[in-house]
Amino acid sequence: MTIKHNDPLHGITLQTIVEYLVQEYGWEELSNLVNINCFKANPSVKSSLTFLRKTPWARTQVENLYLRTIN
């Protein structure tokens, strides 16, 4: 029996989401789409993950952008 999850982000790590968005948009465009400093000032995947894990509202914005991008 296979369990169907309603969460479209189930099994996708935050790192995978950030790396995908950086590859898709680049840091500059990403900072325009999600207005957070970790995408503007000396951006890196590591620093972005640290910030997003501590900041639920920003993580939600990034996850929503990812969902819009893949659909």
TORVEXSE-250136 format. One record per residue (C-alpha): x, y, z. Coordinates in nm, 4 decimals. Layout:
<recs>
+----------+----------+----------+
!        x !        y !        z !
+----------+----------+----------+
!        X !        Y !        Z !
...
+----------+----------+----------+
</recs>
This chain:
<recs>
+----------+----------+----------+
!        x !        y !        z !
+----------+----------+----------+
!   0.0000 !   0.0000 !   0.0000 !
!   0.1388 !   0.3385 !  -0.1027 !
!   0.0757 !   0.6402 !   0.1177 !
!  -0.0160 !   0.9534 !  -0.0759 !
!   0.1004 !   1.2783 !   0.0841 !
!  -0.0986 !   1.5958 !   0.0298 !
!   0.2074 !   1.8136 !   0.0903 !
!   0.3721 !   1.8865 !  -0.2477 !
!   0.7001 !   1.9594 !  -0.0644 !
!   0.7069 !   1.6211 !   0.1096 !
!   1.0524 !   1.4665 !   0.0719 !
!   1.2111 !   1.7792 !  -0.0791 !
!   1.4815 !   1.9372 !   0.1347 !
!   1.5177 !   2.3097 !   0.1808 !
!   1.8660 !   2.2813 !   0.0316 !
!   1.7219 !   2.1228 !  -0.2836 !
!   1.4688 !   2.4065 !  -0.3107 !
!   1.7302 !   2.6818 !  -0.2698 !
!   1.9744 !   2.5194 !  -0.5131 !
!   1.6972 !   2.4730 !  -0.7711 !
!   1.5868 !   2.8363 !  -0.7427 !
!   1.9436 !   2.9657 !  -0.7688 !
!   1.9981 !   2.7560 !  -1.0805 !
!   1.6653 !   2.8678 !  -1.2272 !
!   1.6882 !   3.2420 !  -1.1482 !
!   2.0351 !   3.3284 !  -1.0199 !
!   2.0926 !   3.5201 !  -0.6975 !
!   2.0076 !   3.8646 !  -0.8357 !
!   1.6683 !   3.7681 !  -0.9784 !
!   1.5963 !   3.5529 !  -0.6734 !
!   1.6553 !   3.8547 !  -0.4484 !
!   1.4055 !   4.0493 !  -0.6601 !
!   1.1456 !   3.7734 !  -0.6309 !
!   1.1966 !   3.7141 !  -0.2570 !
!   1.3120 !   4.0320 !  -0.0856 !
!   1.5468 !   3.8977 !   0.1823 !
!   1.9027 !   4.0091 !   0.2515 !
!   2.0547 !   3.6611 !   0.2472 !
!   1.9845 !   3.6569 !  -0.1301 !
!   2.1326 !   4.0067 !  -0.1793 !
!   2.4405 !   4.0540 !   0.0376 !
!   2.7151 !   3.8015 !  -0.0349 !
!   2.4676 !   3.5181 !  -0.1030 !
!   2.5470 !   3.1506 !  -0.0582 !
!   2.3391 !   2.8380 !  -0.0219 !
!   2.4784 !   2.7785 !   0.3272 !
!   2.3987 !   3.1260 !   0.4627 !
!   2.0554 !   3.1183 !   0.3003 !
!   1.9730 !   2.7830 !   0.4600 !
!   2.0799 !   2.9121 !   0.8020 !
!   1.8549 !   3.2171 !   0.7674 !
!   1.5565 !   3.0329 !   0.6194 !
!   1.5604 !   2.7646 !   0.8895 !
!   1.5320 !   3.0383 !   1.1558 !
!   1.2788 !   3.2562 !   0.9725 !
!   0.9444 !   3.0864 !   0.8984 !
!   0.7921 !   3.3728 !   0.6950 !
!   1.0924 !   3.3832 !   0.4609 !
!   1.0978 !   3.0054 !   0.4248 !
!   0.7293 !   3.0128 !   0.3306 !
!   0.7982 !   3.2720 !   0.0591 !
!   1.0829 !   3.0624 !  -0.0823 !
!   0.8761 !   2.7424 !  -0.0752 !
!   0.5847 !   2.9177 !  -0.2470 !
!   0.8145 !   3.0514 !  -0.5198 !
!   0.9497 !   2.6992 !  -0.5705 !
!   0.5987 !   2.5573 !  -0.6058 !
!   0.5034 !   2.8283 !  -0.8574 !
!   0.8252 !   2.7675 !  -1.0519 !
!   0.7864 !   2.3912 !  -1.0882 !
!   0.4165 !   2.4125 !  -1.1870 !
+----------+----------+----------+
</recs>
